[in-house]
Each structure stands twice: as C-alpha cells, then as structure tokens.
Amino acid sequence: MAMKKTWFQHTDCTTQQAEELLAEYRRRGVTVERSLNADLTTWTVSARLPEGKNPPRADRRWQNRVWG
C-alpha cells in the first residue's frame, strides 16, 4: 500500500531560496514545482511529500515533569 502524498508549499521565497529548495528536493527524489507569485519578485515552491497517518509527537525535552 502506497503512502498518501500531499503538496507542501514554501511561500514567498527569493530566487536563491527557491533554487536551493528545488535542488535539495530533487536530490531526494521528491516531485517539486516552482511558480512565480503575483508580486513578480517571490516564488512559491511546492513539494509532494508523504503524509503520515499520525500527528507528530511532541518533543519531550521541552516538557517539565511538573506540568504533567
């Protein structure tokens, strides 16, 4: 059974940030798209990433034992 994949978007990226994201996602074999925003200066980078069925766990190191 294949994992469900959804689009994750990085909005308002500069050209350099968009190029770096594209290169990193492509290196990992992820489907990725780049589109120019309406202001014609920033980019939105969309990556199709696997979606887990469970929400991420809270990081235990930031929780005080007194709080519960």
N, CA, C and O atoms as a Tripos MOL2 file, in Angstrom:
@<TRIPOS>MOLECULE
protein
  272   271    68     0     0
PROTEIN
NO_CHARGES

@<TRIPOS>ATOM
      1 N           0.8410   -1.1700    0.0000 N.3       1 MET1
      2 CA          0.0000    0.0000    0.0000 C.3       1 MET1
      3 C           0.8940    1.2430    0.0000 C.2       1 MET1
      4 O           1.7690    1.3900    0.8530 O.2       1 MET1
      5 N           0.6640    2.1240   -0.9560 N.am      2 ALA2
      6 CA          1.4770    3.3370   -1.0870 C.3       2 ALA2
      7 C           1.0320    4.3890   -0.0790 C.2       2 ALA2
      8 O          -0.1380    4.4700    0.2930 O.2       2 ALA2
      9 N           2.0040    5.1910    0.3520 N.am      3 MET3
     10 CA          1.6880    6.2640    1.2910 C.3       3 MET3
     11 C           0.9670    7.3870    0.5630 C.2       3 MET3
     12 O           1.2390    7.6650   -0.6050 O.2       3 MET3
     13 N           0.0490    8.0230    1.2660 N.am      4 LYS4
     14 CA         -0.6500    9.1690    0.7220 C.3       4 LYS4
     15 C           0.3210   10.3450    0.6560 C.2       4 LYS4
     16 O           1.0890   10.5730    1.5910 O.2       4 LYS4
     17 N           0.2860   11.0890   -0.4460 N.am      5 LYS5
     18 CA          1.1630   12.2440   -0.6030 C.3       5 LYS5
     19 C           0.3240   13.5040   -0.7980 C.2       5 LYS5
     20 O          -0.6990   13.4830   -1.4830 O.2       5 LYS5
     21 N           0.7650   14.5860   -0.1950 N.am      6 THR6
     22 CA          0.0870   15.8750   -0.3400 C.3       6 THR6
     23 C           1.1220   16.9420   -0.6570 C.2       6 THR6
     24 O           2.3180   16.7610   -0.4240 O.2       6 THR6
     25 N           0.6410   18.0570   -1.1910 N.am      7 TRP7
     26 CA          1.5210   19.1600   -1.5620 C.3       7 TRP7
     27 C           1.8230   20.0210   -0.3490 C.2       7 TRP7
     28 O           0.9150   20.4330    0.3730 O.2       7 TRP7
     29 N           3.0980   20.2900   -0.1300 N.am      8 PHE8
     30 CA          3.5480   21.2160    0.9050 C.3       8 PHE8
     31 C           4.1500   22.4120    0.1960 C.2       8 PHE8
     32 O           4.9310   22.2500   -0.7420 O.2       8 PHE8
     33 N           3.7920   23.6280    0.6390 N.am      9 GLN9
     34 CA          4.2410   24.8300   -0.0610 C.3       9 GLN9
     35 C           5.1370   25.7000    0.8070 C.2       9 GLN9
     36 O           4.8420   25.9620    1.9720 O.2       9 GLN9
     37 N           6.2380   26.1410    0.2110 N.am     10 HIS10
     38 CA          7.1120   27.1580    0.7950 C.3      10 HIS10
     39 C           6.7570   28.4510    0.0620 C.2      10 HIS10
     40 O           7.0170   28.5720   -1.1350 O.2      10 HIS10
     41 N           6.1720   29.4110    0.7600 N.am     11 THR11
     42 CA          5.7200   30.6360    0.1040 C.3      11 THR11
     43 C           6.7260   31.7660    0.2930 C.2      11 THR11
     44 O           7.5380   31.7400    1.2180 O.2      11 THR11
     45 N           6.6640   32.7490   -0.5860 N.am     12 ASP12
     46 CA          7.4770   33.9720   -0.5230 C.3      12 ASP12
     47 C           8.9670   33.6850   -0.4350 C.2      12 ASP12
     48 O           9.6580   34.2350    0.4230 O.2      12 ASP12
     49 N           9.4620   32.8350   -1.3080 N.am     13 CYS13
     50 CA         10.8850   32.5230   -1.3540 C.3      13 CYS13
     51 C          11.5830   33.4440   -2.3560 C.2      13 CYS13
     52 O          11.0160   33.7970   -3.3910 O.2      13 CYS13
     53 N          12.8090   33.8250   -2.0380 N.am     14 THR14
     54 CA         13.6140   34.5580   -3.0140 C.3      14 THR14
     55 C          14.0520   33.5710   -4.0890 C.2      14 THR14
     56 O          13.8720   32.3620   -3.9410 O.2      14 THR14
     57 N          14.6230   34.0870   -5.1640 N.am     15 THR15
     58 CA         15.0700   33.2170   -6.2500 C.3      15 THR15
     59 C          16.1340   32.2490   -5.7540 C.2      15 THR15
     60 O          16.1120   31.0720   -6.1140 O.2      15 THR15
     61 N          17.0570   32.7240   -4.9390 N.am     16 GLN16
     62 CA         18.1150   31.8620   -4.4120 C.3      16 GLN16
     63 C          17.5430   30.7770   -3.5020 C.2      16 GLN16
     64 O          17.9440   29.6170   -3.5930 O.2      16 GLN16
     65 N          16.5990   31.1510   -2.6160 N.am     17 GLN17
     66 CA         15.9850   30.1600   -1.7300 C.3      17 GLN17
     67 C          15.2210   29.1170   -2.5340 C.2      17 GLN17
     68 O          15.2840   27.9260   -2.2310 O.2      17 GLN17
     69 N          14.4990   29.5620   -3.5560 N.am     18 ALA18
     70 CA         13.7330   28.6350   -4.3890 C.3      18 ALA18
     71 C          14.6570   27.6560   -5.1010 C.2      18 ALA18
     72 O          14.3560   26.4640   -5.1670 O.2      18 ALA18
     73 N          15.7760   28.1400   -5.6330 N.am     19 GLU19
     74 CA         16.7280   27.2640   -6.3200 C.3      19 GLU19
     75 C          17.3190   26.2310   -5.3580 C.2      19 GLU19
     76 O          17.4830   25.0650   -5.7170 O.2      19 GLU19
     77 N          17.6380   26.6630   -4.1330 N.am     20 GLU20
     78 CA         18.1880   25.7360   -3.1420 C.3      20 GLU20
     79 C          17.1690   24.6700   -2.7520 C.2      20 GLU20
     80 O          17.5140   23.4950   -2.6290 O.2      20 GLU20
     81 N          15.9130   25.0770   -2.5560 N.am     21 LEU21
     82 CA         14.8660   24.1030   -2.2230 C.3      21 LEU21
     83 C          14.6580   23.1130   -3.3640 C.2      21 LEU21
     84 O          14.5460   21.9090   -3.1320 O.2      21 LEU21
     85 N          14.6050   23.6200   -4.6010 N.am     22 LEU22
     86 CA         14.4380   22.7360   -5.7530 C.3      22 LEU22
     87 C          15.5660   21.7150   -5.8280 C.2      22 LEU22
     88 O          15.3200   20.5280   -6.0390 O.2      22 LEU22
     89 N          16.7960   22.1730   -5.6550 N.am     23 ALA23
     90 CA         17.9440   21.2630   -5.7410 C.3      23 ALA23
     91 C          17.8920   20.2060   -4.6440 C.2      23 ALA23
     92 O          18.1510   19.0300   -4.9020 O.2      23 ALA23
     93 N          17.5570   20.6210   -3.4160 N.am     24 GLU24
     94 CA         17.5120   19.6590   -2.3010 C.3      24 GLU24
     95 C          16.4020   18.6300   -2.4860 C.2      24 GLU24
     96 O          16.6260   17.4360   -2.2880 O.2      24 GLU24
     97 N          15.2050   19.0840   -2.8660 N.am     25 TYR25
     98 CA         14.0990   18.1440   -3.0740 C.3      25 TYR25
     99 C          14.3950   17.2000   -4.2360 C.2      25 TYR25
    100 O          14.1200   16.0040   -4.1360 O.2      25 TYR25
    101 N          14.9390   17.7040   -5.3170 N.am     26 ARG26
    102 CA         15.2560   16.8410   -6.4620 C.3      26 ARG26
    103 C          16.3290   15.8290   -6.1060 C.2      26 ARG26
    104 O          16.2860   14.6910   -6.5720 O.2      26 ARG26
    105 N          17.3060   16.2360   -5.2710 N.am     27 ARG27
    106 CA         18.3550   15.3140   -4.8280 C.3      27 ARG27
    107 C          17.7500   14.1430   -4.0620 C.2      27 ARG27
    108 O          18.2420   13.0170   -4.1400 O.2      27 ARG27
    109 N          16.6700   14.4220   -3.3150 N.am     28 ARG28
    110 CA         15.9880   13.3810   -2.5390 C.3      28 ARG28
    111 C          14.9420   12.6260   -3.3480 C.2      28 ARG28
    112 O          14.3270   11.6920   -2.8340 O.2      28 ARG28
    113 N          14.7250   13.0120   -4.6060 N.am     29 GLY29
    114 CA         13.7720   12.3110   -5.4700 C.3      29 GLY29
    115 C          12.3260   12.6980   -5.2470 C.2      29 GLY29
    116 O          11.4250   11.9050   -5.5190 O.2      29 GLY29
    117 N          12.0870   13.9160   -4.7500 N.am     30 VAL30
    118 CA         10.7340   14.3930   -4.4680 C.3      30 VAL30
    119 C          10.2180   15.1860   -5.6710 C.2      30 VAL30
    120 O          10.9740   15.9380   -6.2860 O.2      30 VAL30
    121 N           8.9340   15.0220   -6.0080 N.am     31 THR31
    122 CA          8.3140   15.8150   -7.0520 C.3      31 THR31
    123 C           8.1760   17.2430   -6.5540 C.2      31 THR31
    124 O           7.6220   17.4780   -5.4800 O.2      31 THR31
    125 N           8.6780   18.1980   -7.3290 N.am     32 VAL32
    126 CA          8.6980   19.5880   -6.8810 C.3      32 VAL32
    127 C           8.3700   20.5220   -8.0420 C.2      32 VAL32
    128 O           8.7350   20.2580   -9.1880 O.2      32 VAL32
    129 N           7.6740   21.6200   -7.7280 N.am     33 GLU33
    130 CA          7.3160   22.6270   -8.7220 C.3      33 GLU33
    131 C           7.6110   24.0060   -8.1610 C.2      33 GLU33
    132 O           7.5870   24.2080   -6.9470 O.2      33 GLU33
    133 N           7.8890   24.9540   -9.0460 N.am     34 ARG34
    134 CA          8.1360   26.3290   -8.6450 C.3      34 ARG34
    135 C           7.2190   27.2280   -9.4600 C.2      34 ARG34
    136 O           7.0820   27.0450  -10.6690 O.2      34 ARG34
    137 N           6.5850   28.2060   -8.8000 N.am     35 SER35
    138 CA          5.7270   29.1450   -9.5190 C.3      35 SER35
    139 C           5.9720   30.5600   -9.0040 C.2      35 SER35
    140 O           6.2100   30.7760   -7.8160 O.2      35 SER35
    141 N           5.9070   31.5060   -9.9190 N.am     36 LEU36
    142 CA          6.1420   32.9100   -9.5950 C.3      36 LEU36
    143 C           4.8930   33.4950   -8.9560 C.2      36 LEU36
    144 O           3.7850   33.2720   -9.4450 O.2      36 LEU36
    145 N           5.0570   34.2390   -7.8720 N.am     37 ASN37
    146 CA          3.9290   34.8560   -7.1780 C.3      37 ASN37
    147 C           3.4380   36.0830   -7.9400 C.2      37 ASN37
    148 O           4.0860   36.5400   -8.8820 O.2      37 ASN37
    149 N           2.2950   36.6070   -7.5280 N.am     38 ALA38
    150 CA          1.6690   37.7420   -8.1970 C.3      38 ALA38
    151 C           2.5100   39.0140   -8.1160 C.2      38 ALA38
    152 O           2.3740   39.8900   -8.9700 O.2      38 ALA38
    153 N           3.3720   39.1320   -7.1140 N.am     39 ASP39
    154 CA          4.2040   40.3330   -6.9940 C.3      39 ASP39
    155 C           5.3930   40.3210   -7.9550 C.2      39 ASP39
    156 O           6.1270   41.3050   -8.0350 O.2      39 ASP39
    157 N           5.5910   39.2290   -8.6790 N.am     40 LEU40
    158 CA          6.6300   39.0470   -9.6890 C.3      40 LEU40
    159 C           8.0570   39.1340   -9.1390 C.2      40 LEU40
    160 O           8.9990   39.3240   -9.9080 O.2      40 LEU40
    161 N           8.2280   39.0000   -7.8370 N.am     41 THR41
    162 CA          9.5720   39.0110   -7.2530 C.3      41 THR41
    163 C           9.8380   37.7910   -6.3770 C.2      41 THR41
    164 O          10.9990   37.4320   -6.1820 O.2      41 THR41
    165 N           8.8130   37.1490   -5.8480 N.am     42 THR42
    166 CA          8.9970   35.9880   -4.9770 C.3      42 THR42
    167 C           8.3970   34.7530   -5.6220 C.2      42 THR42
    168 O           7.5850   34.8410   -6.5440 O.2      42 THR42
    169 N           8.8130   33.5980   -5.1180 N.am     43 TRP43
    170 CA          8.4080   32.3090   -5.6610 C.3      43 TRP43
    171 C           7.6810   31.4820   -4.6030 C.2      43 TRP43
    172 O           7.8770   31.6720   -3.4030 O.2      43 TRP43
    173 N           6.8440   30.5670   -5.0700 N.am     44 THR44
    174 CA          6.2540   29.5400   -4.2200 C.3      44 THR44
    175 C           6.7820   28.1980   -4.7140 C.2      44 THR44
    176 O           6.6380   27.8580   -5.8880 O.2      44 THR44
    177 N           7.3900   27.4440   -3.8150 N.am     45 VAL45
    178 CA          7.9240   26.1130   -4.1470 C.3      45 VAL45
    179 C           6.9880   25.0890   -3.5330 C.2      45 VAL45
    180 O           6.7450   25.1110   -2.3260 O.2      45 VAL45
    181 N           6.4570   24.1850   -4.3640 N.am     46 SER46
    182 CA          5.5420   23.1410   -3.9160 C.3      46 SER46
    183 C           6.2180   21.7840   -4.0530 C.2      46 SER46
    184 O           6.7590   21.4500   -5.1070 O.2      46 SER46
    185 N           6.1790   21.0070   -2.9750 N.am     47 ALA47
    186 CA          6.7810   19.6770   -2.9730 C.3      47 ALA47
    187 C           5.7230   18.6550   -2.5720 C.2      47 ALA47
    188 O           4.9590   18.8790   -1.6340 O.2      47 ALA47
    189 N           5.6830   17.5450   -3.2800 N.am     48 ARG48
    190 CA          4.7280   16.4690   -2.9790 C.3      48 ARG48
    191 C           5.3890   15.5000   -2.0110 C.2      48 ARG48
    192 O           6.2310   14.6890   -2.3980 O.2      48 ARG48
    193 N           4.9890   15.5980   -0.7370 N.am     49 LEU49
    194 CA          5.6190   14.8350    0.3380 C.3      49 LEU49
    195 C           4.6720   13.7950    0.9190 C.2      49 LEU49
    196 O           3.4570   13.9940    0.8970 O.2      49 LEU49
    197 N           5.2080   12.6770    1.4440 N.am     50 PRO50
    198 CA          4.3530   11.6600    2.0710 C.3      50 PRO50
    199 C           3.7090   12.2020    3.3390 C.2      50 PRO50
    200 O           4.3090   12.9780    4.0820 O.2      50 PRO50
    201 N           2.4810   11.7770    3.5640 N.am     51 GLU51
    202 CA          1.7190   12.2220    4.7260 C.3      51 GLU51
    203 C           1.5530   11.0440    5.6880 C.2      51 GLU51
    204 O           1.1040    9.9680    5.2930 O.2      51 GLU51
    205 N           1.9170   11.2590    6.9420 N.am     52 GLY52
    206 CA          1.7580   10.2220    7.9450 C.3      52 GLY52
    207 C           0.3270   10.1820    8.4660 C.2      52 GLY52
    208 O          -0.3880   11.1830    8.4220 O.2      52 GLY52
    209 N          -0.0850    9.0130    8.9610 N.am     53 LYS53
    210 CA         -1.4540    8.9070    9.4700 C.3      53 LYS53
    211 C          -1.5750    9.4360   10.8940 C.2      53 LYS53
    212 O          -2.6780    9.7420   11.3490 O.2      53 LYS53
    213 N          -0.4550    9.5470   11.6000 N.am     54 ASN54
    214 CA         -0.4600   10.0430   12.9730 C.3      54 ASN54
    215 C           0.1640   11.4320   13.0340 C.2      54 ASN54
    216 O           1.1030   11.7120   12.2890 O.2      54 ASN54
    217 N          -0.3340   12.3040   13.8990 N.am     55 PRO55
    218 CA          0.2890   13.6230   14.0390 C.3      55 PRO55
    219 C           1.6760   13.4840   14.6610 C.2      55 PRO55
    220 O           1.9520   12.4970   15.3430 O.2      55 PRO55
    221 N           2.5530   14.4660   14.4310 N.am     56 PRO56
    222 CA          3.8960   14.3650   15.0140 C.3      56 PRO56
    223 C           3.8450   14.3820   16.5270 C.2      56 PRO56
    224 O           2.9960   15.0450   17.1240 O.2      56 PRO56
    225 N           4.7590   13.6480   17.1430 N.am     57 ARG57
    226 CA          4.8140   13.5950   18.6020 C.3      57 ARG57
    227 C           5.4350   14.8690   19.1560 C.2      57 ARG57
    228 O           6.3040   15.4740   18.5280 O.2      57 ARG57
    229 N           4.9860   15.2630   20.3250 N.am     58 ALA58
    230 CA          5.5590   16.4280   20.9960 C.3      58 ALA58
    231 C           6.9670   16.1020   21.4690 C.2      58 ALA58
    232 O           7.2410   14.9790   21.8900 O.2      58 ALA58
    233 N           7.8410   17.0630   21.4000 N.am     59 ASP59
    234 CA          9.2150   16.8680   21.8420 C.3      59 ASP59
    235 C           9.2420   16.8690   23.3650 C.2      59 ASP59
    236 O           8.9350   17.8820   23.9940 O.2      59 ASP59
    237 N           9.6050   15.7490   23.9530 N.am     60 ARG60
    238 CA          9.5460   15.5750   25.4080 C.3      60 ARG60
    239 C          10.5920   16.4040   26.1550 C.2      60 ARG60
    240 O          10.4040   16.6900   27.3380 O.2      60 ARG60
    241 N          11.6600   16.7870   25.5190 N.am     61 ARG61
    242 CA         12.7070   17.5060   26.2460 C.3      61 ARG61
    243 C          12.2860   18.9140   26.6420 C.2      61 ARG61
    244 O          12.9320   19.5200   27.4980 O.2      61 ARG61
    245 N          11.2180   19.4590   26.0460 N.am     62 TRP62
    246 CA         10.7470   20.8010   26.3870 C.3      62 TRP62
    247 C           9.6030   20.7680   27.3870 C.2      62 TRP62
    248 O           9.0700   21.8210   27.7370 O.2      62 TRP62
    249 N           9.2120   19.5950   27.8530 N.am     63 GLN63
    250 CA          8.1200   19.4810   28.8040 C.3      63 GLN63
    251 C           8.6590   19.2570   30.2050 C.2      63 GLN63
    252 O           9.5020   18.3880   30.4290 O.2      63 GLN63
    253 N           8.1700   20.0400   31.1330 N.am     64 ASN64
    254 CA          8.5690   19.8990   32.5340 C.3      64 ASN64
    255 C           7.7550   18.7800   33.1650 C.2      64 ASN64
    256 O           6.5540   18.6780   32.9150 O.2      64 ASN64
    257 N           8.3790   17.9460   33.9700 N.am     65 ARG65
    258 CA          7.6830   16.8230   34.5990 C.3      65 ARG65
    259 C           6.5750   17.2910   35.5290 C.2      65 ARG65
    260 O           5.5980   16.5720   35.7360 O.2      65 ARG65
    261 N           6.7130   18.4760   36.0860 N.am     66 VAL66
    262 CA          5.7060   19.0220   36.9880 C.3      66 VAL66
    263 C           4.4090   19.3390   36.2420 C.2      66 VAL66
    264 O           3.3230   19.2420   36.8140 O.2      66 VAL66
    265 N           4.5220   19.7170   34.9670 N.am     67 TRP67
    266 CA          3.3580   20.0990   34.1790 C.3      67 TRP67
    267 C           2.4880   18.8980   33.8220 C.2      67 TRP67
    268 O           1.3010   19.0650   33.5390 O.2      67 TRP67
    269 N           3.0300   17.7380   33.8290 N.am     68 GLY68
    270 CA          2.2360   16.5440   33.5420 C.3      68 GLY68
    271 C           2.5420   15.9070   32.2910 C.2      68 GLY68
    272 O           1.9340   14.8930   31.9490 O.2      68 GLY68
@<TRIPOS>BOND
     1     1     2 1
     2     2     3 1
     3     3     4 2
     4     3     5 am
     5     5     6 1
     6     6     7 1
     7     7     8 2
     8     7     9 am
     9     9    10 1
    10    10    11 1
    11    11    12 2
    12    11    13 am
    13    13    14 1
    14    14    15 1
    15    15    16 2
    16    15    17 am
    17    17    18 1
    18    18    19 1
    19    19    20 2
    20    19    21 am
    21    21    22 1
    22    22    23 1
    23    23    24 2
    24    23    25 am
    25    25    26 1
    26    26    27 1
    27    27    28 2
    28    27    29 am
    29    29    30 1
    30    30    31 1
    31    31    32 2
    32    31    33 am
    33    33    34 1
    34    34    35 1
    35    35    36 2
    36    35    37 am
    37    37    38 1
    38    38    39 1
    39    39    40 2
    40    39    41 am
    41    41    42 1
    42    42    43 1
    43    43    44 2
    44    43    45 am
    45    45    46 1
    46    46    47 1
    47    47    48 2
    48    47    49 am
    49    49    50 1
    50    50    51 1
    51    51    52 2
    52    51    53 am
    53    53    54 1
    54    54    55 1
    55    55    56 2
    56    55    57 am
    57    57    58 1
    58    58    59 1
    59    59    60 2
    60    59    61 am
    61    61    62 1
    62    62    63 1
    63    63    64 2
    64    63    65 am
    65    65    66 1
    66    66    67 1
    67    67    68 2
    68    67    69 am
    69    69    70 1
    70    70    71 1
    71    71    72 2
    72    71    73 am
    73    73    74 1
    74    74    75 1
    75    75    76 2
    76    75    77 am
    77    77    78 1
    78    78    79 1
    79    79    80 2
    80    79    81 am
    81    81    82 1
    82    82    83 1
    83    83    84 2
    84    83    85 am
    85    85    86 1
    86    86    87 1
    87    87    88 2
    88    87    89 am
    89    89    90 1
    90    90    91 1
    91    91    92 2
    92    91    93 am
    93    93    94 1
    94    94    95 1
    95    95    96 2
    96    95    97 am
    97    97    98 1
    98    98    99 1
    99    99   100 2
   100    99   101 am
   101   101   102 1
   102   102   103 1
   103   103   104 2
   104   103   105 am
   105   105   106 1
   106   106   107 1
   107   107   108 2
   108   107   109 am
   109   109   110 1
   110   110   111 1
   111   111   112 2
   112   111   113 am
   113   113   114 1
   114   114   115 1
   115   115   116 2
   116   115   117 am
   117   117   118 1
   118   118   119 1
   119   119   120 2
   120   119   121 am
   121   121   122 1
   122   122   123 1
   123   123   124 2
   124   123   125 am
   125   125   126 1
   126   126   127 1
   127   127   128 2
   128   127   129 am
   129   129   130 1
   130   130   131 1
   131   131   132 2
   132   131   133 am
   133   133   134 1
   134   134   135 1
   135   135   136 2
   136   135   137 am
   137   137   138 1
   138   138   139 1
   139   139   140 2
   140   139   141 am
   141   141   142 1
   142   142   143 1
   143   143   144 2
   144   143   145 am
   145   145   146 1
   146   146   147 1
   147   147   148 2
   148   147   149 am
   149   149   150 1
   150   150   151 1
   151   151   152 2
   152   151   153 am
   153   153   154 1
   154   154   155 1
   155   155   156 2
   156   155   157 am
   157   157   158 1
   158   158   159 1
   159   159   160 2
   160   159   161 am
   161   161   162 1
   162   162   163 1
   163   163   164 2
   164   163   165 am
   165   165   166 1
   166   166   167 1
   167   167   168 2
   168   167   169 am
   169   169   170 1
   170   170   171 1
   171   171   172 2
   172   171   173 am
   173   173   174 1
   174   174   175 1
   175   175   176 2
   176   175   177 am
   177   177   178 1
   178   178   179 1
   179   179   180 2
   180   179   181 am
   181   181   182 1
   182   182   183 1
   183   183   184 2
   184   183   185 am
   185   185   186 1
   186   186   187 1
   187   187   188 2
   188   187   189 am
   189   189   190 1
   190   190   191 1
   191   191   192 2
   192   191   193 am
   193   193   194 1
   194   194   195 1
   195   195   196 2
   196   195   197 am
   197   197   198 1
   198   198   199 1
   199   199   200 2
   200   199   201 am
   201   201   202 1
   202   202   203 1
   203   203   204 2
   204   203   205 am
   205   205   206 1
   206   206   207 1
   207   207   208 2
   208   207   209 am
   209   209   210 1
   210   210   211 1
   211   211   212 2
   212   211   213 am
   213   213   214 1
   214   214   215 1
   215   215   216 2
   216   215   217 am
   217   217   218 1
   218   218   219 1
   219   219   220 2
   220   219   221 am
   221   221   222 1
   222   222   223 1
   223   223   224 2
   224   223   225 am
   225   225   226 1
   226   226   227 1
   227   227   228 2
   228   227   229 am
   229   229   230 1
   230   230   231 1
   231   231   232 2
   232   231   233 am
   233   233   234 1
   234   234   235 1
   235   235   236 2
   236   235   237 am
   237   237   238 1
   238   238   239 1
   239   239   240 2
   240   239   241 am
   241   241   242 1
   242   242   243 1
   243   243   244 2
   244   243   245 am
   245   245   246 1
   246   246   247 1
   247   247   248 2
   248   247   249 am
   249   249   250 1
   250   250   251 1
   251   251   252 2
   252   251   253 am
   253   253   254 1
   254   254   255 1
   255   255   256 2
   256   255   257 am
   257   257   258 1
   258   258   259 1
   259   259   260 2
   260   259   261 am
   261   261   262 1
   262   262   263 1
   263   263   264 2
   264   263   265 am
   265   265   266 1
   266   266   267 1
   267   267   268 2
   268   267   269 am
   269   269   270 1
   270   270   271 1
   271   271   272 2
@<TRIPOS>SUBSTRUCTURE
     1 MET1         2 RESIDUE 1 A MET
     2 ALA2         6 RESIDUE 1 A ALA
     3 MET3        10 RESIDUE 1 A MET
     4 LYS4        14 RESIDUE 1 A LYS
     5 LYS5        18 RESIDUE 1 A LYS
     6 THR6        22 RESIDUE 1 A THR
     7 TRP7        26 RESIDUE 1 A TRP
     8 PHE8        30 RESIDUE 1 A PHE
     9 GLN9        34 RESIDUE 1 A GLN
    10 HIS10       38 RESIDUE 1 A HIS
    11 THR11       42 RESIDUE 1 A THR
    12 ASP12       46 RESIDUE 1 A ASP
    13 CYS13       50 RESIDUE 1 A CYS
    14 THR14       54 RESIDUE 1 A THR
    15 THR15       58 RESIDUE 1 A THR
    16 GLN16       62 RESIDUE 1 A GLN
    17 GLN17       66 RESIDUE 1 A GLN
    18 ALA18       70 RESIDUE 1 A ALA
    19 GLU19       74 RESIDUE 1 A GLU
    20 GLU20       78 RESIDUE 1 A GLU
    21 LEU21       82 RESIDUE 1 A LEU
    22 LEU22       86 RESIDUE 1 A LEU
    23 ALA23       90 RESIDUE 1 A ALA
    24 GLU24       94 RESIDUE 1 A GLU
    25 TYR25       98 RESIDUE 1 A TYR
    26 ARG26      102 RESIDUE 1 A ARG
    27 ARG27      106 RESIDUE 1 A ARG
    28 ARG28      110 RESIDUE 1 A ARG
    29 GLY29      114 RESIDUE 1 A GLY
    30 VAL30      118 RESIDUE 1 A VAL
    31 THR31      122 RESIDUE 1 A THR
    32 VAL32      126 RESIDUE 1 A VAL
    33 GLU33      130 RESIDUE 1 A GLU
    34 ARG34      134 RESIDUE 1 A ARG
    35 SER35      138 RESIDUE 1 A SER
    36 LEU36      142 RESIDUE 1 A LEU
    37 ASN37      146 RESIDUE 1 A ASN
    38 ALA38      150 RESIDUE 1 A ALA
    39 ASP39      154 RESIDUE 1 A ASP
    40 LEU40      158 RESIDUE 1 A LEU
    41 THR41      162 RESIDUE 1 A THR
    42 THR42      166 RESIDUE 1 A THR
    43 TRP43      170 RESIDUE 1 A TRP
    44 THR44      174 RESIDUE 1 A THR
    45 VAL45      178 RESIDUE 1 A VAL
    46 SER46      182 RESIDUE 1 A SER
    47 ALA47      186 RESIDUE 1 A ALA
    48 ARG48      190 RESIDUE 1 A ARG
    49 LEU49      194 RESIDUE 1 A LEU
    50 PRO50      198 RESIDUE 1 A PRO
    51 GLU51      202 RESIDUE 1 A GLU
    52 GLY52      206 RESIDUE 1 A GLY
    53 LYS53      210 RESIDUE 1 A LYS
    54 ASN54      214 RESIDUE 1 A ASN
    55 PRO55      218 RESIDUE 1 A PRO
    56 PRO56      222 RESIDUE 1 A PRO
    57 ARG57      226 RESIDUE 1 A ARG
    58 ALA58      230 RESIDUE 1 A ALA
    59 ASP59      234 RESIDUE 1 A ASP
    60 ARG60      238 RESIDUE 1 A ARG
    61 ARG61      242 RESIDUE 1 A ARG
    62 TRP62      246 RESIDUE 1 A TRP
    63 GLN63      250 RESIDUE 1 A GLN
    64 ASN64      254 RESIDUE 1 A ASN
    65 ARG65      258 RESIDUE 1 A ARG
    66 VAL66      262 RESIDUE 1 A VAL
    67 TRP67      266 RESIDUE 1 A TRP
    68 GLY68      270 RESIDUE 1 A GLY
